[in-house]
């Protein structure tokens, strides 16, 4: 887990400063890799690669990057190839010899032997760039679901890429510019990075499951999709599920540094902690030599999950670290959170996630295993239920439809919610003017916008299609993005088996709807697989919270702070998207009761936006 960067200087006007610019870019990523740094500049090509190292596997200098192979290839890599030992054995049989015990060298040699096809052999998470000096080309790739980040810009003077946007802001030909289209999506739809071009105009995100090739001679790039979800027989997927789940956890216990676990008390994180304890009991995992360590965010509210996490601590005998959070801590942490995220926050839950990472870092844990992705793989959210019932209806499984309808009491959803979502499907067929009128009544935040966001609604008729959309478009990617920056803020590697295990992803995509939702229960295959191992209260827990905090209570407690921030920084907002004068006037009412929670969140997002403008000195809007 590291920080990567690269820079191509396209014309002589900036050539003299190229190496210094790349060094500045690398310095912005020091939190991603405090254990070492490397920079390789190629004068003749006006190009260089940089790397910030967080040492996880093979702590020796032999694993340092940028890594060279055969005086032809150079690698800068962020991520982990968990099945590197198996691939290393396969490469050795082809004649490969190795100078280190790192997964990075395995990746580099895999590319030498197999080219871009090596991506289909990897089990893990990655964002990397390989420079082929012989061909004078760059080959870059990002993992299938976007666990690891990769951003780039390409203008007339420079081509540059980096793990985080802030590094690209040091490129002299770029001036930080707010992208009004992304901001409108953020304010109006509460979504981030739904398109390749995000909050910064002219800075793009390489999408999950894609490669980017850049020819330094012609200064041309091409982007291609390499990942298409593969499937196996549904019966085979169901039978092999538990073994693959255990293997996914076992692979992610490979490390040469101490490892811990995020524990919310939900099914996903509890399952991972349980399986790790089970594996460690029989295998004595080196990364767990100092025992199991679990980290939980807590707060003084009904949303507090300690009572659930405590059951897993008793079950696994893990050492428990609880972070007690409050509204003042949120305010204190906000500027640094926005800096490390590079974009405005969507909710206060990011603060809770960051606090868990901070607690682990304070105890010298360098890796945290987290359950992110379980809901997207196995239909954990209530949004999937309307689609589930549509699939049953349109495929003629009416008896099953009625049986499941009667069992909704076991689900995180309700008949009222499902009917409301079906109504929204119908509304999406109405003229745009009618849709806007209805949207304003259901989403009061829209009344503060001077422009209206584009209303698009995806209508899925099969559960697997809906899950695939969540996993491979922006939904899961957004959650993984918060996780990556929260962990890297404290130089922690976050491992997410439900979002990056190749075999588990294939199995999940092959399951039938009845394997995922059964008798009303969400994530049925996961619940059923561990039903005799986990405490029953965890296996059959109905509610879903995650890193939940009492956002409305916290915002009302600190109402003066949000009011002051708008007073102080609203002049920075030149986007003309938000009627901040009216918003400011309505603040007393907005912060008067929890029934205005949605508007309180809008105020939170607007203040985060203002602090973002301040932090990155953004004066241009496009």
C-alpha positions as CSV (number, residue, x, y, z in Angstrom):
1,X,0.0,0.0,0.0
2,X,1.7,3.1,-1.2
3,X,1.4,6.4,-3.1
4,X,2.3,6.5,-6.8
5,X,2.9,9.4,-9.2
6,X,4.2,10.0,-12.7
7,X,4.8,13.0,-14.9
8,X,5.4,13.5,-18.6
9,X,6.6,17.0,-19.7
10,X,5.4,17.5,-23.2
11,X,7.3,20.7,-24.2
12,X,10.6,22.3,-23.5
13,X,9.1,25.3,-21.6
14,X,8.6,23.1,-18.5
15,X,11.3,20.5,-19.1
16,X,13.9,22.0,-16.6
17,X,11.4,21.8,-13.7
18,X,10.0,18.3,-14.5
19,X,12.0,16.4,-11.9
20,X,11.4,19.0,-9.2
21,X,7.7,19.0,-10.0
22,X,7.5,15.2,-9.7
23,X,9.3,15.4,-6.4
24,X,6.7,17.9,-5.1
25,X,3.9,15.6,-6.3
26,X,5.5,12.8,-4.4
27,X,5.9,14.9,-1.2
28,X,2.1,15.4,-1.2
29,X,1.7,11.6,-0.9
30,X,4.0,11.1,2.1
31,X,1.1,10.0,4.3
32,X,0.5,7.1,1.9
33,X,4.0,5.9,2.2
34,X,6.1,7.1,5.2
35,X,8.5,4.2,5.1
36,X,10.5,5.2,2.0
37,X,10.5,7.2,-1.2
38,X,11.9,6.7,-4.7
39,X,12.0,8.8,-7.8
40,X,13.3,7.8,-11.2
41,X,13.6,10.6,-13.8
42,X,14.4,9.9,-17.5
43,X,16.0,13.0,-18.9
44,X,15.9,12.0,-22.5
45,X,12.1,11.3,-22.3
46,X,11.3,14.2,-20.0
47,X,9.4,11.7,-17.9
48,X,9.6,10.2,-14.4
49,X,8.0,7.8,-11.9
50,X,7.7,8.4,-8.2
51,X,6.8,6.1,-5.3
52,X,6.0,6.5,-1.6
53,X,6.3,3.3,0.3
54,X,4.3,1.8,3.1
55,X,6.2,-1.4,3.8
56,X,3.8,-4.4,4.2
57,X,5.3,-7.4,2.4
58,X,9.1,-7.8,2.3
59,X,10.3,-4.8,4.4
60,X,13.8,-4.9,2.9
61,X,15.4,-2.5,0.4
62,X,15.0,-5.1,-2.3
63,X,11.3,-4.3,-2.5
64,X,11.8,-0.6,-2.9
65,X,10.2,1.2,-5.9
66,X,10.2,2.4,-8.6
67,X,11.4,-1.1,-9.3
68,X,13.4,-2.0,-12.3
69,X,13.4,-5.3,-14.3
70,X,15.7,-6.4,-17.1
71,X,16.8,-2.7,-17.7
72,X,13.6,-2.4,-19.6
73,X,10.6,-2.1,-17.2
74,X,10.1,0.3,-14.3
75,X,7.1,-0.1,-11.9
76,X,5.3,2.2,-9.4
77,X,2.6,0.2,-7.6
78,X,0.0,0.8,-5.0
79,X,-1.9,-2.2,-3.6
80,X,-1.5,-5.8,-2.8
81,X,-1.5,-8.9,-5.0
82,X,-2.7,-11.4,-2.3
83,X,-2.0,-14.5,-4.4
84,X,1.5,-13.4,-5.2
85,X,3.1,-16.6,-3.8
86,X,1.0,-18.8,-6.1
87,X,1.8,-16.6,-9.1
88,X,5.5,-16.5,-8.1
89,X,5.6,-20.3,-8.2
90,X,4.0,-20.3,-11.7
91,X,6.5,-17.7,-12.9
92,X,9.4,-19.7,-11.5
93,X,8.3,-22.7,-13.6
94,X,8.6,-20.4,-16.6
95,X,12.2,-19.5,-15.7
96,X,11.7,-16.4,-13.7
97,X,14.2,-15.6,-10.9
98,X,13.5,-13.1,-8.1
99,X,15.6,-10.5,-6.2
100,X,13.0,-9.9,-3.5
101,X,10.1,-11.5,-1.7
102,X,7.7,-8.8,-2.6
103,X,4.4,-8.9,-4.5
104,X,5.5,-5.9,-6.5
105,X,8.3,-7.9,-8.2
106,X,5.8,-10.7,-8.9
107,X,3.5,-8.1,-10.6
108,X,6.3,-6.7,-12.7
109,X,7.5,-10.1,-13.9
110,X,3.9,-11.2,-14.5
111,X,3.6,-8.3,-16.9
112,X,6.9,-9.3,-18.6
113,X,5.7,-12.8,-19.2
114,X,2.0,-12.3,-19.9
115,X,1.5,-8.6,-20.8
116,X,-1.8,-7.1,-20.0
117,X,-3.3,-10.6,-19.5
118,X,-1.6,-10.7,-16.1
119,X,-4.5,-8.6,-14.8
120,X,-6.7,-11.6,-15.1
121,X,-4.5,-13.7,-12.8
122,X,-4.3,-11.2,-9.9
123,X,-6.3,-11.6,-6.8
124,X,-6.1,-8.3,-4.9
125,X,-6.3,-4.5,-5.2
126,X,-4.1,-2.4,-7.4
127,X,-3.3,0.9,-9.2
128,X,0.0,0.8,-10.9
129,X,2.1,2.2,-13.8
130,X,4.7,0.2,-15.7
131,X,7.1,2.1,-18.0
132,X,8.5,0.1,-20.9
133,X,11.7,1.9,-21.8
134,X,12.1,-0.2,-25.0
135,X,8.7,0.8,-26.4
136,X,8.7,4.2,-24.6
137,X,5.2,3.5,-23.3
138,X,3.3,3.5,-20.0
139,X,0.9,0.8,-19.0
140,X,-1.4,1.7,-16.1
141,X,-4.2,-0.3,-14.6
142,X,-6.8,-0.2,-11.8
143,X,-8.4,-3.1,-9.9
144,X,-11.9,-4.3,-10.9
145,X,-14.0,-2.5,-8.3
146,X,-11.8,0.5,-7.6
147,X,-10.3,-0.2,-4.2
148,X,-7.1,1.7,-5.1
149,X,-7.3,5.2,-6.7
150,X,-5.8,6.5,-9.9
151,X,-6.2,10.1,-11.1
152,X,-4.7,11.8,-14.1
153,X,-4.6,15.0,-16.2
154,X,-3.6,15.4,-19.8
155,X,-3.2,18.9,-21.2
156,X,-1.0,20.6,-23.8
157,X,2.0,20.8,-21.4
158,X,1.8,17.7,-19.2
159,X,0.5,14.3,-18.7
160,X,0.5,13.3,-15.0
161,X,-1.0,10.7,-12.7
162,X,-1.1,10.2,-9.0
163,X,-2.9,8.3,-6.2
164,X,-4.5,11.4,-5.0
165,X,-5.7,14.6,-6.7
166,X,-3.7,16.9,-4.4
167,X,-0.5,15.7,-6.0
168,X,-1.7,16.7,-9.5
169,X,-2.4,20.3,-8.2
170,X,1.4,20.9,-8.1
171,X,1.7,20.5,-11.9
172,X,2.5,24.1,-13.1
173,X,0.2,23.9,-16.2
174,X,-2.8,23.2,-14.1
175,X,-4.9,25.7,-12.1
176,X,-7.4,24.3,-9.5
177,X,-10.8,24.7,-11.1
178,X,-14.1,23.6,-9.6
179,X,-16.3,21.5,-11.9
180,X,-19.8,22.8,-11.6
181,X,-21.3,19.7,-13.1
182,X,-19.9,17.5,-10.4
183,X,-20.9,20.1,-7.7
184,X,-24.5,20.1,-8.9
185,X,-24.6,16.3,-8.6
186,X,-23.1,16.6,-5.1
187,X,-25.6,19.2,-3.9
188,X,-28.6,17.9,-5.7
189,X,-28.2,14.2,-5.6
190,X,-25.7,13.6,-2.8
191,X,-23.4,11.7,-5.0
192,X,-19.6,12.0,-5.8
193,X,-17.4,11.1,-8.7
194,X,-20.2,9.7,-10.9
195,X,-18.2,10.7,-14.0
196,X,-14.6,10.3,-14.8
197,X,-14.1,14.1,-14.5
198,X,-14.8,14.8,-10.8
199,X,-14.8,17.9,-8.6
200,X,-11.7,19.3,-10.2
201,X,-12.2,20.4,-13.8
202,X,-9.6,18.7,-16.1
203,X,-8.6,16.0,-13.6
204,X,-10.0,12.6,-14.4
205,X,-10.3,9.3,-12.6
206,X,-9.3,6.0,-14.3
207,X,-12.4,3.9,-13.8
208,X,-12.3,0.6,-12.0
209,X,-11.5,-2.4,-14.2
210,X,-9.8,-0.2,-16.9
211,X,-6.3,0.2,-18.2
212,X,-4.6,3.4,-19.5
213,X,-1.8,3.2,-22.1
214,X,0.3,6.2,-22.9
215,X,2.8,6.5,-25.7
216,X,5.5,9.0,-24.8
217,X,6.7,9.3,-28.4
218,X,3.3,10.3,-29.9
219,X,1.9,11.7,-26.6
220,X,-1.3,9.8,-27.2
221,X,-3.3,7.8,-24.6
222,X,-5.9,5.1,-24.8
223,X,-8.2,3.8,-22.2
224,X,-9.7,0.3,-22.3
225,X,-11.9,-1.8,-20.1
226,X,-10.4,-5.1,-19.2
227,X,-12.7,-6.4,-16.5
228,X,-15.9,-8.2,-17.3
229,X,-17.4,-10.2,-14.5
230,X,-17.3,-13.9,-15.1
231,X,-19.8,-16.4,-13.9
232,X,-19.9,-20.1,-12.8
233,X,-22.8,-22.4,-12.3
234,X,-25.2,-21.1,-9.6
235,X,-25.2,-24.5,-7.8
236,X,-21.4,-24.6,-7.8
237,X,-21.2,-21.0,-6.6
238,X,-23.4,-21.8,-3.6
239,X,-21.5,-25.0,-2.7
240,X,-18.1,-23.3,-2.9
241,X,-19.1,-20.1,-1.2
242,X,-17.9,-20.8,2.3
243,X,-14.5,-22.3,1.2
244,X,-13.9,-19.2,-1.0
245,X,-14.9,-16.9,1.8
246,X,-12.4,-18.6,4.1
247,X,-9.7,-18.5,1.4
248,X,-10.3,-14.8,0.8
249,X,-9.7,-14.0,4.5
250,X,-6.7,-16.3,4.7
251,X,-5.0,-14.6,1.7
252,X,-5.5,-11.2,3.4
253,X,-3.8,-12.3,6.5
254,X,-0.5,-12.4,4.6
255,X,1.7,-9.6,5.8
256,X,5.0,-8.9,7.5
257,X,3.5,-6.2,9.8
258,X,0.8,-6.2,12.5
259,X,-2.8,-6.5,11.4
260,X,-6.2,-5.7,12.9
261,X,-9.9,-5.5,12.2
262,X,-12.6,-2.9,11.8
263,X,-15.6,-4.1,13.9
264,X,-19.0,-2.4,13.6
265,X,-20.9,-5.3,15.1
266,X,-22.6,-5.9,11.7
267,X,-22.6,-9.2,9.8
268,X,-19.8,-8.4,7.4
269,X,-17.1,-7.2,9.8
270,X,-18.1,-9.8,12.4
271,X,-17.8,-12.6,9.8
272,X,-14.3,-11.5,8.8
273,X,-13.1,-11.3,12.4
274,X,-14.5,-14.7,13.2
275,X,-12.9,-16.4,10.2
276,X,-9.5,-14.7,11.0
277,X,-9.7,-16.0,14.6
278,X,-10.6,-19.5,13.3
279,X,-7.7,-19.5,10.8
280,X,-5.2,-18.1,13.3
281,X,-6.2,-20.8,15.8
282,X,-5.0,-23.5,13.4
283,X,-2.3,-21.7,11.5
284,X,-0.6,-19.2,13.9
285,X,-0.7,-16.3,11.5
286,X,2.5,-14.2,11.7
287,X,0.6,-10.9,11.3
288,X,-1.5,-11.8,14.3
289,X,1.4,-12.8,16.6
290,X,0.3,-10.1,19.1
291,X,-3.3,-11.4,19.0
292,X,-6.5,-10.2,17.4
293,X,-7.1,-6.5,17.7
294,X,-10.6,-5.1,16.8
295,X,-11.4,-1.4,16.4
296,X,-14.9,0.1,16.9
297,X,-16.3,3.7,16.7
298,X,-18.8,4.5,19.5
299,X,-21.0,7.4,20.4
300,X,-23.5,8.3,23.1
301,X,-26.7,7.7,21.1
302,X,-29.2,4.9,20.1
303,X,-27.0,4.4,17.0
304,X,-24.1,3.2,19.1
305,X,-23.1,-0.4,18.1
306,X,-21.1,-1.4,21.1
307,X,-23.6,-4.0,22.3
308,X,-23.2,-5.9,19.0
309,X,-19.4,-5.5,18.7
310,X,-19.0,-6.6,22.3
311,X,-20.6,-10.0,21.5
312,X,-18.0,-10.6,18.8
313,X,-15.2,-9.6,21.2
314,X,-16.5,-12.2,23.7
315,X,-16.8,-14.7,20.8
316,X,-13.2,-14.2,19.4
317,X,-11.4,-13.1,22.6
318,X,-10.0,-10.2,20.6
319,X,-8.4,-7.1,22.2
320,X,-11.0,-4.4,21.8
321,X,-10.2,-0.7,21.1
322,X,-13.2,1.6,21.3
323,X,-13.1,5.2,20.0
324,X,-15.6,7.4,21.8
325,X,-16.7,10.2,19.4
326,X,-18.6,13.4,19.9
327,X,-19.5,16.5,17.9
328,X,-16.6,18.6,19.0
329,X,-14.1,16.0,17.7
330,X,-15.9,16.2,14.4
331,X,-15.4,19.9,14.2
332,X,-11.7,19.6,15.2
333,X,-11.1,16.9,12.6
334,X,-13.0,18.5,9.7
335,X,-10.2,20.5,8.0
336,X,-7.8,17.6,7.9
337,X,-10.5,15.2,6.7
338,X,-11.3,17.5,3.8
339,X,-7.6,17.8,2.9
340,X,-7.0,14.1,2.9
341,X,-10.2,13.3,1.0
342,X,-9.5,16.0,-1.7
343,X,-13.2,16.6,-2.0
344,X,-16.1,17.8,0.2
345,X,-17.6,15.2,2.5
346,X,-21.1,13.7,2.1
347,X,-21.8,12.8,5.7
348,X,-20.3,12.7,9.2
349,X,-19.8,8.9,9.0
350,X,-16.5,9.6,7.2
351,X,-15.3,11.1,10.5
352,X,-16.2,7.9,12.4
353,X,-14.3,5.8,9.8
354,X,-11.3,8.0,10.0
355,X,-11.3,7.8,13.8
356,X,-11.1,4.0,13.7
357,X,-8.0,4.3,11.5
358,X,-6.5,6.8,13.8
359,X,-7.0,4.5,16.8
360,X,-5.3,1.6,14.9
361,X,-2.3,3.8,13.9
362,X,-1.8,4.9,17.5
363,X,-1.4,1.2,18.4
364,X,1.1,0.6,15.6
365,X,-1.3,-1.5,13.5
366,X,-0.4,-1.1,9.9
367,X,-3.3,-3.1,8.3
368,X,-7.0,-3.2,9.0
369,X,-9.4,-5.7,7.4
370,X,-12.8,-4.2,6.8
371,X,-16.2,-5.5,5.6
372,X,-16.8,-2.9,2.9
373,X,-18.5,-4.4,-0.1
374,X,-20.5,-7.1,1.6
375,X,-23.8,-5.2,1.1
376,X,-23.1,-4.7,-2.6
377,X,-22.1,-8.3,-3.2
378,X,-24.8,-10.0,-1.2
379,X,-27.8,-7.6,-1.4
380,X,-27.6,-6.1,2.1
381,X,-29.3,-2.7,1.4
382,X,-33.1,-2.2,1.2
383,X,-32.8,-0.6,-2.2
384,X,-32.3,-4.1,-3.6
385,X,-35.7,-5.5,-2.4
386,X,-37.9,-3.7,-5.0
387,X,-35.7,-5.2,-7.7
388,X,-35.8,-8.6,-6.1
389,X,-39.6,-8.6,-6.2
390,X,-39.7,-7.3,-9.7
391,X,-37.5,-10.2,-10.8
392,X,-39.8,-12.7,-9.1
393,X,-42.9,-11.2,-10.7
394,X,-41.6,-10.8,-14.2
395,X,-40.1,-14.3,-14.3
396,X,-43.4,-15.8,-13.1
397,X,-42.3,-16.9,-9.7
398,X,-45.5,-15.6,-8.1
399,X,-45.7,-18.2,-5.3
400,X,-42.2,-17.3,-4.2
401,X,-43.2,-13.6,-4.6
402,X,-46.1,-14.0,-2.1
403,X,-44.0,-16.0,0.3
404,X,-41.2,-13.5,0.4
405,X,-43.7,-10.6,0.7
406,X,-45.0,-12.1,3.8
407,X,-41.5,-12.5,5.3
408,X,-40.5,-8.8,4.9
409,X,-40.4,-8.5,8.7
410,X,-37.0,-10.3,8.5
411,X,-35.6,-7.7,6.1
412,X,-34.1,-4.2,6.4
413,X,-36.9,-3.1,4.1
414,X,-40.7,-2.7,4.2
415,X,-43.8,-3.0,2.0
416,X,-44.2,0.8,2.2
417,X,-40.6,1.4,1.0
418,X,-40.9,-1.1,-1.9
419,X,-44.1,0.5,-3.1
420,X,-42.6,3.9,-2.9
421,X,-39.6,2.8,-5.0
422,X,-42.0,1.3,-7.6
423,X,-43.8,4.6,-7.7
424,X,-40.5,6.3,-8.4
425,X,-40.0,4.0,-11.3
426,X,-43.3,5.1,-12.7
427,X,-42.5,8.8,-12.1
428,X,-39.4,8.5,-14.1
429,X,-41.6,8.1,-17.2
430,X,-43.2,11.5,-16.6
431,X,-42.1,14.7,-18.4
432,X,-39.1,16.4,-16.9
433,X,-41.1,19.3,-15.6
434,X,-43.4,17.0,-13.7
435,X,-40.4,15.0,-12.3
436,X,-38.8,18.3,-11.1
437,X,-42.0,19.4,-9.4
438,X,-42.3,16.1,-7.5
439,X,-38.5,16.0,-6.6
440,X,-38.7,19.5,-5.0
441,X,-41.5,18.3,-2.7
442,X,-39.6,15.1,-1.7
443,X,-36.2,16.7,-1.5
444,X,-36.3,20.1,0.2
445,X,-32.6,20.7,-0.3
446,X,-33.4,21.3,-4.0
447,X,-35.1,24.6,-3.2
448,X,-31.7,26.1,-2.4
449,X,-30.3,25.3,-5.8
450,X,-30.3,27.8,-8.6
451,X,-29.9,25.0,-11.1
452,X,-31.6,21.6,-11.2
453,X,-29.6,18.4,-11.4
454,X,-30.2,16.0,-14.2
455,X,-32.7,13.4,-12.8
456,X,-31.8,9.9,-14.0
457,X,-33.2,6.7,-12.5
458,X,-31.8,3.2,-13.2
459,X,-34.6,0.7,-13.4
460,X,-33.3,-2.9,-13.0
461,X,-35.4,-6.0,-13.5
462,X,-33.0,-8.5,-12.1
463,X,-31.3,-8.5,-8.7
464,X,-27.9,-9.4,-10.1
465,X,-28.0,-6.6,-12.7
466,X,-28.8,-4.2,-9.8
467,X,-25.9,-5.6,-7.8
468,X,-23.5,-5.4,-10.8
469,X,-24.5,-1.7,-11.2
470,X,-23.7,-0.9,-7.6
471,X,-20.4,-2.8,-7.7
472,X,-19.1,-1.6,-11.0
473,X,-20.4,1.9,-11.4
474,X,-19.9,4.7,-8.8
475,X,-21.8,3.4,-5.7
476,X,-19.3,0.9,-4.2
477,X,-16.4,2.9,-5.7
478,X,-17.5,5.9,-3.7
479,X,-17.5,4.0,-0.4
480,X,-14.1,2.5,-1.2
481,X,-12.8,6.0,-1.9
482,X,-13.7,7.2,1.6
483,X,-12.1,4.1,3.1
484,X,-8.9,4.5,1.2
485,X,-8.3,8.1,2.1
486,X,-9.4,7.5,5.8
487,X,-6.9,4.7,6.1
488,X,-4.1,6.4,4.2
489,X,-4.5,9.6,6.3
490,X,-2.9,7.5,9.1
491,X,-0.7,5.4,6.9
492,X,-2.9,2.3,7.4
493,X,-3.5,-0.3,4.7
494,X,-7.2,-1.2,4.4
495,X,-8.0,-4.6,3.1
496,X,-11.6,-5.4,1.9
497,X,-12.1,-9.0,1.0
498,X,-15.7,-8.4,-0.2
499,X,-14.5,-5.8,-2.7
500,X,-11.3,-7.3,-4.1
501,X,-11.2,-11.1,-3.9
502,X,-11.3,-12.3,-7.5
503,X,-12.9,-15.7,-6.7
504,X,-15.4,-14.3,-4.2
505,X,-16.5,-11.6,-6.7
506,X,-17.0,-14.3,-9.4
507,X,-19.0,-16.5,-7.0
508,X,-21.2,-13.6,-5.8
509,X,-22.0,-12.6,-9.4
510,X,-23.1,-16.2,-10.1
511,X,-25.6,-16.6,-7.3
512,X,-29.4,-16.7,-7.8
513,X,-31.7,-14.2,-6.3
514,X,-33.0,-16.8,-3.9
515,X,-29.5,-17.4,-2.5
516,X,-29.2,-13.7,-1.7
517,X,-32.6,-12.9,-0.3
518,X,-34.5,-15.8,1.4
519,X,-37.5,-15.7,3.7
520,X,-37.0,-11.9,3.8
521,X,-33.4,-12.2,5.1
522,X,-30.8,-10.1,3.2
523,X,-27.3,-11.6,2.5
524,X,-28.8,-15.0,3.1
525,X,-25.9,-17.0,1.8
526,X,-23.5,-15.3,4.2
527,X,-25.8,-15.6,7.1
528,X,-26.5,-19.3,6.4
529,X,-22.8,-20.2,5.8
530,X,-21.8,-19.0,9.3
531,X,-25.0,-19.6,11.1
532,X,-23.6,-22.4,13.3
533,X,-20.3,-20.4,14.0
534,X,-21.3,-16.8,14.7
535,X,-23.5,-15.8,17.6
536,X,-27.1,-16.1,16.4
537,X,-27.8,-12.5,17.4
538,X,-25.1,-11.5,14.8
539,X,-26.0,-14.0,12.1
540,X,-29.7,-13.0,12.2
541,X,-29.4,-9.3,12.9
542,X,-31.9,-7.3,10.9
543,X,-30.8,-3.7,11.1
544,X,-27.8,-2.2,9.2
545,X,-25.8,0.7,10.4
546,X,-22.1,0.6,9.6
547,X,-20.1,3.6,10.6
548,X,-23.3,5.4,11.8
549,X,-23.1,8.5,14.0
550,X,-26.0,10.7,15.4
551,X,-25.4,13.2,12.6
552,X,-28.6,15.3,13.3
553,X,-27.9,15.5,17.0
554,X,-24.2,16.5,16.4
555,X,-25.1,19.2,13.9
556,X,-27.7,20.7,16.1
557,X,-25.3,20.7,19.1
558,X,-22.8,22.6,17.0
559,X,-25.2,24.8,15.0
560,X,-23.2,28.0,15.8
561,X,-20.1,26.5,14.1
562,X,-21.9,25.8,10.8
563,X,-23.5,29.2,10.9
564,X,-20.1,30.9,11.4
565,X,-18.5,29.0,8.6
566,X,-21.1,30.2,6.1
567,X,-20.7,33.7,7.4
568,X,-16.9,33.5,7.0
569,X,-16.4,31.7,3.8
570,X,-19.6,32.0,1.6
571,X,-17.8,34.8,-0.4
572,X,-15.5,32.0,-1.8
573,X,-18.4,30.4,-3.5
574,X,-18.5,31.8,-7.1
575,X,-20.3,28.8,-8.5
576,X,-23.8,30.4,-8.4
577,X,-25.3,27.0,-7.7
578,X,-26.5,27.5,-4.1
579,X,-28.7,30.3,-2.8
580,X,-26.5,30.6,0.3
581,X,-28.3,33.8,1.4
582,X,-31.6,32.0,1.8
583,X,-29.9,29.0,3.3
584,X,-28.2,31.3,5.9
585,X,-31.6,32.9,6.7
586,X,-33.2,29.5,7.3
587,X,-30.5,28.2,9.6
588,X,-32.4,28.8,12.8
589,X,-35.3,26.7,11.6
590,X,-33.1,24.0,10.0
591,X,-31.2,23.4,13.3
592,X,-34.4,23.5,15.4
593,X,-35.4,19.9,15.2
594,X,-34.3,16.4,14.0
595,X,-37.2,16.4,11.5
596,X,-35.0,18.7,9.4
597,X,-32.1,16.1,9.3
598,X,-31.9,16.1,5.5
599,X,-31.5,19.9,5.4
600,X,-29.0,19.7,8.2
601,X,-27.0,17.4,6.0
602,X,-27.2,19.8,3.2
603,X,-25.8,22.6,5.4
604,X,-23.0,20.2,6.4
605,X,-22.2,19.5,2.8
606,X,-22.3,23.2,1.9
607,X,-19.8,24.0,4.7
608,X,-17.5,21.2,3.6
609,X,-17.7,22.6,0.1
610,X,-16.6,26.1,1.4
611,X,-13.8,24.6,3.4
612,X,-12.7,22.6,0.3
613,X,-12.6,25.9,-1.7
614,X,-10.5,27.4,1.1
615,X,-8.2,24.4,1.6
616,X,-7.3,24.1,-2.1
617,X,-7.4,27.8,-2.9
618,X,-10.0,27.3,-5.7
619,X,-10.9,30.5,-7.4
620,X,-12.0,29.3,-10.8
621,X,-15.3,27.7,-11.6
622,X,-16.3,26.0,-14.8
